[in-house]
Amino acid sequence: MTSDRLPGLDGLRALAVGAVLVFHLRATWLPGGFLGVDVFFVISGYLITGLLLRELERTGRISMRGFYARRMRRIFPMAVVVLVCTVVAAYALFAASRAHSTFVDAIWAFLFVENWQLVFNGTDYFHAGAAISPVRQYWSLSVEEQFYLVWPLFMLALGALAMRHRRRRGSHAESPMSGRLPTVLGTVIAVVVLASFGWAVLRSGEYHAEAYFSTFTRIWELGVGALLAIVVGLGGAAAGSPRVRGWLVALGLALIAGSALLLTEDSRFPGPWAAVPVLGAALMLAFGARAAGPASGLLRTRAFQYTGQVSYSWYLWHFPVFIFLFAVVQRTALTTLAAFALVSLPLSVTVPFWPSPPPPPTDGVAPRVTTCPPIVNVVSLVKLLAWKLCTLRLPPTATLPVTLRLLLTVK
């Protein structure tokens, strides 16, 4: 299995989050910007499956406790801080009924089932009306976490069965990845991809509102990333000169950009049209390593790299900012520009959100909020809260109440 980091990976993340942000600003020139989420699904399936496969190859097992602990430390701190800030802002700016509805949505989001809350409420992503939930963006995070409740366990079970079978046959191989396990995993995930995609095609017509948020119509996109990780890990995408690989990356970029420009809310989505940006993302991930050319060069620029590194927190923050801003001011060209500036400015003062708890300072003191412009103080407060949540290593059920207490005590 290979573990090379793709130089353009953060650039692909930047492309995805930028498309979503522009779409949420209702830019008419990018009617299909919502497909950025589909790109994120492919990236996530690819990265997480690759990490699990390398652990299985290295140790012969998968530490479920370690996997979920790392996942929670990566996801929970920023997710909870955004939820708490959103609920507080909702009670300050909304009427009591809508503020209470936001609180209920935040609980569903905290439990990573926000997508099903939207399905049960019959929410139409493209025609949601005026009272849009400011935590609606958590639906995609919910789909991912539901996938990761099942997929690692399945990989662990198959790995254990493979090792037991090889011991019975007298094999002394330490890694189950040296046998037929990758083929079995690939076959299983391919079946899941085909079944989920077929269901997405069926439901995206008459039941398009449900199909957009349902886990069952979205799993295939994560599955494509997982299948790609297996193929790439076995060397299946290692061939090709840098120039040829660069052209394939350019093709992937063209598929994503063309979809964002041409797809609309009337397109059957996620089935079948999500297959186009999903294929584009898969091409860029498969052939991004050692690729040469203008497309891969663009994704490696500092602007794209940095934006990709903060894409998770940018994705979480941008939506409530837009909802609250346009709840108090009329949407015009000027206020839309102001909204974009409001969510973009923190990028110049924040550091990429860490994938694991940051090491504490040498003196044991948490980062302080210093005297800065107001927006910098807000970002510093978020970093402080996230740092504390990471170092506390709380169970998921205790994170929300502790965050509320931290908000009241941080000075």
N, C-alpha and C positions, 0 to 999 in steps of 0.2 A: 504494500500500500504506500502511496506517496503522500507527502504532507506539505508540499510546496504551497506557500501562500501566494494567491493570485495578486499580482501588482494592481490590477484594475478592479479588484473586488469592491473597495470603498467607492470607486468611481461609479460602479453599477448601483450601489446603494444611493449615492447622491442623485443619480438619474431617477431612481424610483421615488425617493422622497420629494424631489423637486416637481415631478409630474403630479403627485398627489396634492402638494401645496398649491400649485397653480390651478388645478381643477377646483379645489375648495374655495379659491378666490373667484370662481365662476368666469374664468377667462374663456371667451368664446373661441379663441384660436386654438385651444387645446381641449376639445370636447371629450377625448378619451383618456385624460390624465388619471382617471381612477384606476387604470391598469397598473399603476406603480405598486399597488398592494400585491398584485399577482407576481411581479418581479421579486418582491420581498419574500413571498412564499417559496419560490424556487431557491433563492439564496439560502433561506433558513433550512430547508430540507437538505440541501447540499452540504452546508457547513456542519450541521448537527450530526448527520449520518456519517460524514467523514471522520469527525471526532470519535464517534462511537466505534467505528470500524478500526481506527488506529489503536484505540484502547483495547479492543478485542484481540487485535493482532499482537500487541505488546505484552499483555498480561494474561490472555486466554479467557478473560471474563470482562463483564461490565459492572462497575460499581454503581448501582442504582442510587444509593444514598449520595455518593459523590456527584453523580450527574444532576440529580434534582437540587442538591445544595448549590452547585454552581449555577444552575438555571435560575434559581430563586435569587441568588446574590446578583445576578446579571439583570434580572427583570424587575424584581419587586421594589427596590428602593425608589427609583425614579417613578415607576408606575404609581406607587402609593402616594408619593409627594404630589404628583399631578392631580390625582383623584381628590386628595384632601383640599388642595388649593382650589380646585374646580367647585367642590361642594360649598366651600366658604364663600367664593365669589357668587355662586348661584343664590345663596340666601341673602347676599348683599344687593344683588342687581335684579333678581327675578321676583315675580309674585310668589306668594307662599306655595300655591299648588304646583307651579313649575319647579320651584326650588326643591320641594319634596320629591317630585318625580326624578329630578337630577340625583338626589341622594339615593333613591332606590336603584337607579341605573348604575350609580357608582358601586353599590354593593354587588350587583351582578358582574360588573367589570372586575372588581376585586377578586371575585371567585372564578374569573376567567370563563364566564358563560354569557357575556354580554351579547354575543351573536344570537344565542337562543332567545334572549329577552326581546331582541329586535324581531326575530321570527314570530314569536308568540304574539307580539303586539301588531303584527302585520305591517311593519315598517317598510316603506318603499324607499330605497336608497336615493333614487333620483326624484322622487316626489314626496318628500317627507313632511311638507308643510312648513309653517313658520316656527313651530316649537321643536326645533331639532335638539336632541340631547347633546350637551357639550362633551360627553364621554363616549360618543358613538364610535370614535376611532379605535376603541378597545376591542371592537368585534374581531378584527384581524389577529390581534394578540391572543384572543380567546381561542380562535381556530388553531393557532400554532400550539398553544399549551395543551389543548385536548389531544392533538396529534402526538405530542411528546409524553402523554400519559400512557400511550399504548405502544408506540413504535420501539422505544428502547427495551421495554419488557419483552416484546416479541423477539427482538434481536438477541437478548440475553437467553431466552428459552431455547432458541434455535442453536445458539453457540454451545449451550450446555449439552444439548442432545448430540451435536456433532462431536464434541469431545468424548462423550460417553461411548458413542458408536466407534470412534477410532481406538479407544482403549480396549474395547471388546475384540477388535480385530488385531490387537497387538501393536498398533502404531504408537511411536514415542514422540510424535510431533507435539510441540508445546502450544502451538497456535491453531485454533480451529479455522483460521482464514487460509491455511495452506491446503485445505480440502475442497469439498464441494459446497461449503457454506455460502460463499459469495454467489454462486449460481442459484442456490435455493432462495436466498434473500432477494436476488434480482428478479427471479420468477414470481415470487409472492408479491413484491411491490409493483411489478408490472401488471399483475392481475388487478390489484387494488386501483392502480391508475386508470386502467381501462374501465373498470366498473364505475368508479367515481365520475370519470369524464362522461360516460354514457348517461349516468343519472343527471349530471349537470345539463346535458343537451336536452333531456326529456323535460326537466323542470324549468328551464330558462325561458320557456314560451309562456304558457298560461300562468305558471307560478313563479314568475321571474323575481318577485319581491322576496319570496322565501329562498329561492335558489341563490340569490346574491350573498346571503349571510350564512347559509347552512354549512355545517362542517362536512357533510357528506358530498356536497357539490364542490368543495374546495380542496379536499384531501389529495386529489390527483395532482394538484400543483406542487404541494410539498413532496408528493411521491415522485414526481419527475426529478426534483432536486436530489432526493434520496437515491433514485436509480442512477442518476448521473454520477453521484459520489462513488457508487460501487464500480461503475464502468471506468471512471477516471482512476480510481484506486488500483485497478487491475492493469492499468496502462493502456486502456482502450482508446484514449484520446491523445496519446503521446506522439503520434506521427505527425509529419507535416513540417515544412520549412517555416521560419518566422513570417515570411511574406504571405504564405498560404493561410497560416493561422490568423494573421492580421486581417485578411479578407473575410474570413469566417466571422471574426469578431465584428467587423464592419457590417456584415450581413445581419448579425444578431442585433446590432444597434439600429440598423435600418428597420427591422421588423418591429422593434419596440417604439421607435419614433414614429413610424408610419401608422401604427395602431393608435398611438396617442393623438395623432392628428386627424385620423379618419373615423375611428370608432365613436359612437355617440350613445346617449342613453337609450336609444331605440334599438341598438344592436343586441342580438341574443347573447347574453352574458350571465354567467361565465362559460356557458357552453353554447356554441362551439368556439366563439371568437377569442376567448382567453387563450386558446391554444397558440395564437400567433405571438403575443408577447412572451408567453411561457417558452416557446421554441427559441425566441430571440435571446432570452436570459440564459437558457441552457447552452446555446452556442457560445455566448460570451464567457460563461463559466468553464466550459469544456476546453476552449482553445485560447483562453486568456493568457496562460503561461507561455512565455517565449514568443508572444505575438508581436509583430512589428507593423507599423503603419499609423496613419493619422487617427483612426478610431481608438486603438489601444493607447496611443499617446495622449489623446484627449482625456481618457479616463484616469490617466496617471498624473495629470496636472495637480498642482498643490490645492487649487480651489476644489476640484472634484474629490480629492483624497480627504481633505479636511471636512467637507460637507458630509461625506459618507461616514466619517468617524463619529459625527454627532447626529447622525440620521435618526437614531432611536429616540433620543430626547426631543429632537426637533419634531418628529412625527407626533409624539404624545402632546407636546405643548401647543402646536400651531392651531389645532382645531378648537379647543376652548377659548383661545385668544380671539379667533375669528368670531365665534358665536357671541361672546360677551361684548366685543367691540361693536358688532353690527346690531346688537340688541339696544345699544344706547345712541348710536349715530346712524344716519341714513347711508346706505351703500351707494357711493359715488366713485368716480375714477380717483378722486383725491383720497377718500377714506380707504379705498382698496389698496392704493399705494402705501398709505400709512400702515395698514394692516400687515402688508408684506414687510415693511421696514421694522415693525414692532416685533415680528417673530424672527427676523434675520439679524437684528443687532446683537442678540446674545451670542451668536456664532463667533463674533469677534472677541468675546471676553471669556468664553467657556473653553474647557479642555474636553476632549472626547470622553464620553462616559465610560468608565472602566468596566471591563468584562468580569472582573473579580474585585473583592474588597481592596481598596488601596492601602498600602502600608501606612501605619500611623506615623506622624512626624517623630523625629528622634527624641524630642522632649516630651512625647506622649500627649501633647495638646492637640485637640482637633483644630482644623482650619478656622480662622476667625473671619467674621464679616467686618471688613475695614471700611473706612470712610471713602465712598465712591459715589458716582452717579446712581440714582435710584435703581435703574435697570440692572446695574452690576451688583448692587446689594441683593436684589431678588435672586439673581443667579447664584451668588455666593451662599445665600440662605439655602437654596435647593441643594447645592453641593454639600453643605454642612449636614443637612438632614439625611441625605443619601449616605454620607460617610458614616454617620452615627448608626443608621439602620444596618449598614454592611457589617460594622464591627460588633454590633450587638448579636448578630447571628440568630435572629428570632425565628420561631416557627411562623408559617404564613398567617395563621389565625390571629397571631398577636401583633402583627405588623401595623394594622390600621389604627388600633387604639393607642399604641405607643407613638405613632406618628402624630396623632392629635395632641398627645401630651408634650411631645418635643416642640411642636409649633407654638405651644403656650409658654414654654420655658426658655427657648433659645433667645439670647440677647445679643 
